[in-house]
Amino acid sequence: MFDKRKRTDFLSPYLELCKIRISLFAVLSACTGFILTGSEMAIEMVSTMMGVLFLACGACALNQYQERQTDALMDRTKNRPLPAGKIRPLHALYVSLFLLLGGFISLSLTGGSVLFSLGIFAVIWYNGFYTWVKRKSAFAAVPGALIGAVPPAIGWIAGGGSMGDQKIAVICFIFFIWQVPHFWLLLLSTGADYKKAGIPSLHNIFTGKQISRITFIWNTAAAVACLLIPLYGVSSSMMVSACLVAAALWLVWNGTKIIRQKGNTYNYPFLFDRINVYILIVMLLINIEKMVYAII
């Protein structure tokens, strides 16, 4: 029992450094892109998912290394491994570079220069552009959301799909649109923290009511975007289409609770949880449909 607890205590800071839940979500979205191709290349799928996992973990670890000083100033992040002293900064940097290297190698062996290029773009965009612009603009989440479109594109290419296919364009667009309110709702929930750290926040530009209306619009856009799935042939099942419509209506309804709140307190974490459940439902529906048709 002691040894098991000791191993858990040793691994926990590293899992937190790699933001394992976010990294696993990137793997799931890449898996969605791969499954949609209808490919049965099991080895290529495993190799791709491992590459995305290593790349996502490495990028998240590098991000925490880059933001270790501002993380120490915010209540939400001051207990992360680096500001809390659980992992030394230089050690975290080595871990991130090792993971990134493993991700690049895995993707290159699976899909050659195309997957390698997508991986390079993802890291540069997230750790280079987004991490920098977040300190300059409160609207960084909009261009930063482009990172959400990369994992499904990697899975699609690895499965033999073409980037010119409208199906993957629709899926990438959905993940991009979803990522904007996902980012914003997370940041809005910690607006006071951002002010303490000197990071631009929407709270410095808009009133609470204005922010709630903007958030509702982006939330509604994310809901409506899933209706492109049956329109562009990603799904052909009437049942799946009906479930997608229901999921969209459910998300819009939850979004109205933000604009219907009274006073100056806005429950952004509530909608953050709902929009994440929504995108998981969308992925689950289209993945199950594709796998069922493959079996039949």
C-alpha positions as CSV (number, residue, x, y, z in Angstrom):
1,M,0.0,0.0,0.0
2,F,2.8,2.4,0.9
3,D,4.6,1.7,-2.4
4,K,1.5,2.3,-4.4
5,R,0.8,5.6,-2.7
6,K,4.4,6.6,-3.2
7,R,4.2,5.9,-6.9
8,T,1.0,7.9,-7.2
9,D,2.6,10.9,-5.4
10,F,5.5,10.7,-7.8
11,L,3.4,10.6,-10.9
12,S,0.8,13.1,-10.0
13,P,2.9,16.2,-10.6
14,Y,4.0,15.0,-14.0
15,L,0.4,14.2,-15.0
16,E,-0.5,17.7,-13.9
17,L,2.4,19.2,-15.7
18,C,1.2,17.5,-18.9
19,K,-2.4,18.5,-18.3
20,I,-3.4,14.9,-18.9
21,R,-7.1,15.5,-19.2
22,I,-6.6,18.1,-22.0
23,S,-4.0,15.9,-23.7
24,L,-6.4,12.9,-23.6
25,F,-9.1,15.0,-25.1
26,A,-6.8,15.9,-28.0
27,V,-6.2,12.1,-28.5
28,L,-10.0,11.6,-28.5
29,S,-10.5,14.3,-31.2
30,A,-7.7,12.8,-33.3
31,C,-9.3,9.4,-32.9
32,T,-12.5,10.9,-34.2
33,G,-10.8,12.1,-37.3
34,F,-9.2,8.7,-37.9
35,I,-12.4,6.7,-37.4
36,L,-14.3,9.0,-39.8
37,T,-12.0,7.8,-42.6
38,G,-13.3,4.3,-42.2
39,S,-9.7,3.0,-42.1
40,E,-9.0,-0.3,-40.5
41,M,-5.2,0.3,-40.1
42,A,-5.0,-0.5,-36.4
43,I,-1.2,-0.1,-36.1
44,E,-1.3,3.3,-37.8
45,M,-4.2,4.4,-35.5
46,V,-2.3,3.4,-32.3
47,S,0.9,5.1,-33.5
48,T,-1.0,8.2,-34.4
49,M,-2.8,8.4,-31.0
50,M,0.5,7.9,-29.2
51,G,2.1,10.7,-31.3
52,V,-0.8,13.1,-30.5
53,L,-0.6,12.1,-26.8
54,F,3.1,12.8,-26.6
55,L,2.8,16.0,-28.6
56,A,-0.1,17.3,-26.5
57,C,1.6,16.4,-23.2
58,G,4.8,18.0,-24.3
59,A,3.1,21.2,-25.5
60,C,1.2,21.5,-22.2
61,A,4.4,20.9,-20.2
62,L,6.2,23.5,-22.2
63,N,3.4,25.9,-21.7
64,Q,3.6,25.5,-17.9
65,Y,7.3,26.1,-18.1
66,Q,6.7,29.3,-20.1
67,E,4.0,30.6,-17.8
68,R,5.5,29.4,-14.4
69,Q,6.0,33.0,-13.2
70,T,2.5,34.2,-14.0
71,D,1.0,30.9,-12.7
72,A,2.6,31.7,-9.3
73,L,0.6,34.9,-9.1
74,M,-2.9,33.3,-9.7
75,D,-4.9,31.4,-7.1
76,R,-6.1,28.9,-9.8
77,T,-2.6,28.0,-10.9
78,K,-0.3,28.7,-7.9
79,N,-0.4,25.0,-6.9
80,R,0.7,23.7,-10.3
81,P,3.9,21.6,-10.2
82,L,6.4,24.5,-11.1
83,P,5.1,27.4,-8.9
84,A,4.5,24.9,-6.1
85,G,8.1,23.6,-6.3
86,K,7.1,20.0,-7.0
87,I,9.2,19.9,-10.2
88,R,12.2,22.0,-11.0
89,P,11.8,24.3,-14.0
90,L,14.8,22.9,-16.0
91,H,13.6,19.4,-15.3
92,A,10.1,20.3,-16.6
93,L,11.7,21.8,-19.8
94,Y,13.6,18.6,-20.4
95,V,10.5,16.5,-19.9
96,S,8.5,18.7,-22.3
97,L,11.2,18.5,-25.0
98,F,11.5,14.7,-24.6
99,L,7.8,14.3,-25.1
100,L,7.7,16.7,-28.1
101,L,10.5,14.8,-29.7
102,G,8.7,11.5,-29.1
103,G,5.5,12.9,-30.6
104,F,7.2,14.3,-33.7
105,I,9.0,10.9,-34.3
106,S,5.8,8.9,-33.9
107,L,3.8,11.1,-36.3
108,S,6.6,11.2,-38.8
109,L,6.9,7.4,-38.9
110,T,3.1,7.2,-39.3
111,G,2.3,9.9,-41.8
112,G,5.6,11.3,-43.0
113,S,6.1,15.0,-43.6
114,V,2.4,15.9,-43.6
115,L,1.7,14.8,-40.0
116,F,5.1,16.1,-38.9
117,S,4.2,19.5,-40.4
118,L,0.8,19.5,-38.6
119,G,2.5,18.7,-35.4
120,I,5.1,21.5,-35.8
121,F,2.3,23.9,-36.6
122,A,0.3,22.9,-33.5
123,V,3.3,23.5,-31.2
124,I,4.4,26.8,-32.8
125,W,0.8,28.1,-32.7
126,Y,0.1,27.1,-29.1
127,N,3.5,27.6,-27.4
128,G,4.6,30.4,-29.7
129,F,1.8,32.5,-31.0
130,Y,-1.1,31.9,-28.5
131,T,1.1,31.9,-25.3
132,W,2.6,35.2,-26.5
133,V,-0.5,36.9,-27.7
134,K,-2.5,35.9,-24.5
135,R,-0.3,38.4,-22.6
136,K,-1.1,41.1,-25.2
137,S,-4.8,40.8,-26.0
138,A,-7.9,39.7,-24.2
139,F,-9.1,38.3,-27.5
140,A,-6.3,35.8,-27.9
141,A,-8.7,32.9,-27.5
142,V,-10.1,33.5,-31.0
143,P,-7.0,32.9,-33.0
144,G,-5.7,30.5,-30.3
145,A,-8.8,28.3,-30.9
146,L,-7.3,27.2,-34.2
147,I,-5.2,24.7,-32.2
148,G,-8.4,22.7,-31.6
149,A,-8.7,21.9,-35.3
150,V,-5.3,20.2,-35.6
151,P,-5.8,16.9,-33.8
152,P,-8.8,15.7,-35.9
153,A,-6.9,16.7,-39.0
154,I,-4.0,14.6,-37.9
155,G,-6.2,11.6,-37.3
156,W,-7.9,12.1,-40.7
157,I,-4.6,12.3,-42.6
158,A,-3.2,9.3,-40.7
159,G,-6.3,7.3,-41.7
160,G,-5.7,8.0,-45.4
161,G,-8.1,10.9,-45.8
162,S,-7.5,14.0,-47.9
163,M,-7.3,17.5,-46.5
164,G,-9.4,18.6,-49.5
165,D,-12.4,16.6,-48.2
166,Q,-15.3,18.7,-47.0
167,K,-16.0,16.2,-44.2
168,I,-12.8,16.9,-42.3
169,A,-13.2,20.6,-43.0
170,V,-16.5,20.5,-41.2
171,I,-15.1,18.6,-38.2
172,C,-12.2,20.9,-37.9
173,F,-14.5,23.9,-38.1
174,I,-16.7,22.5,-35.3
175,F,-13.7,22.0,-33.1
176,F,-12.4,25.6,-33.8
177,I,-15.8,27.1,-33.0
178,W,-16.2,25.1,-29.9
179,Q,-12.7,26.0,-28.7
180,V,-13.4,29.7,-28.5
181,P,-16.1,29.6,-25.8
182,H,-14.3,26.8,-24.2
183,F,-11.2,29.0,-23.7
184,W,-13.2,32.1,-22.9
185,L,-15.4,30.4,-20.2
186,L,-12.3,29.1,-18.5
187,L,-10.7,32.5,-18.5
188,L,-13.8,34.3,-17.4
189,S,-14.1,32.0,-14.5
190,T,-10.8,33.3,-13.2
191,G,-11.0,36.9,-14.3
192,A,-9.7,38.3,-10.9
193,D,-6.7,36.0,-11.2
194,Y,-5.8,37.4,-14.6
195,K,-6.0,40.9,-13.3
196,K,-3.6,40.1,-10.5
197,A,-1.1,38.5,-12.9
198,G,-1.4,41.5,-15.3
199,I,-2.9,39.5,-18.1
200,P,-5.5,41.2,-20.3
201,S,-9.0,40.1,-19.6
202,L,-12.4,40.7,-21.1
203,H,-13.5,42.0,-17.7
204,N,-11.2,45.0,-18.4
205,I,-13.1,45.8,-21.6
206,F,-16.8,44.8,-21.2
207,T,-19.3,44.8,-18.4
208,G,-20.5,41.5,-16.9
209,K,-23.7,41.7,-18.9
210,Q,-21.9,42.4,-22.1
211,I,-19.6,39.4,-21.6
212,S,-22.5,37.1,-20.8
213,R,-24.2,38.1,-24.1
214,I,-20.9,37.6,-26.1
215,T,-20.4,34.3,-24.5
216,F,-24.0,33.3,-25.3
217,I,-23.4,34.1,-29.0
218,W,-20.3,32.0,-29.2
219,N,-22.0,29.2,-27.3
220,T,-24.9,29.2,-29.7
221,A,-22.5,29.2,-32.7
222,A,-20.8,26.1,-31.2
223,A,-24.3,24.5,-30.9
224,V,-25.4,25.4,-34.4
225,A,-22.1,24.2,-35.9
226,C,-22.8,20.6,-35.2
227,L,-25.8,20.8,-37.6
228,L,-23.3,20.9,-40.4
229,I,-22.5,17.2,-39.7
230,P,-25.5,15.8,-41.5
231,L,-25.6,18.7,-44.1
232,Y,-22.1,17.8,-45.4
233,G,-22.5,14.1,-45.3
234,V,-20.4,13.4,-42.2
235,S,-23.4,11.5,-40.9
236,S,-26.2,9.9,-42.8
237,S,-28.3,8.5,-39.9
238,M,-31.6,10.2,-39.1
239,M,-31.2,9.1,-35.5
240,V,-27.8,10.7,-35.2
241,S,-29.1,13.9,-36.8
242,A,-32.0,14.0,-34.3
243,C,-29.6,13.5,-31.4
244,L,-27.3,16.3,-32.8
245,V,-30.3,18.6,-32.9
246,A,-31.2,17.7,-29.4
247,A,-27.6,18.3,-28.2
248,A,-27.6,21.7,-29.9
249,L,-30.9,22.7,-28.3
250,W,-29.7,21.5,-24.9
251,L,-26.5,23.6,-25.2
252,V,-28.4,26.7,-26.3
253,W,-30.8,26.3,-23.4
254,N,-28.0,26.1,-20.9
255,G,-26.4,29.1,-22.5
256,T,-29.6,31.2,-21.9
257,K,-29.0,30.7,-18.2
258,I,-26.0,32.9,-18.4
259,I,-27.9,35.8,-19.9
260,R,-30.9,35.3,-17.6
261,Q,-28.8,35.6,-14.4
262,K,-29.4,38.6,-12.2
263,G,-26.9,40.7,-10.4
264,N,-23.2,40.8,-11.1
265,T,-22.3,37.2,-10.4
266,Y,-22.2,34.9,-13.5
267,N,-21.9,31.2,-13.3
268,Y,-19.3,30.7,-16.1
269,P,-18.0,27.3,-14.7
270,F,-21.5,25.9,-15.1
271,L,-21.6,26.6,-18.9
272,F,-17.9,25.5,-19.2
273,D,-18.9,22.0,-18.0
274,R,-21.9,21.9,-20.3
275,I,-20.0,22.9,-23.5
276,N,-17.4,20.2,-22.8
277,V,-20.1,17.6,-22.3
278,Y,-21.7,18.8,-25.6
279,I,-18.5,18.2,-27.7
280,L,-18.0,14.8,-26.1
281,I,-21.6,13.9,-27.1
282,V,-21.0,15.0,-30.7
283,M,-17.8,13.0,-31.0
284,L,-19.5,9.9,-29.4
285,L,-22.4,10.1,-31.8
286,I,-20.4,10.3,-35.0
287,N,-17.9,7.7,-33.8
288,I,-20.5,5.2,-32.8
289,E,-22.3,5.6,-36.2
290,K,-19.1,5.0,-38.2
291,M,-18.1,2.0,-36.1
292,V,-21.6,0.5,-36.4
293,Y,-21.6,0.9,-40.2
294,A,-18.1,-0.7,-40.3
295,I,-19.3,-3.8,-38.4
296,I,-22.4,-4.1,-40.6
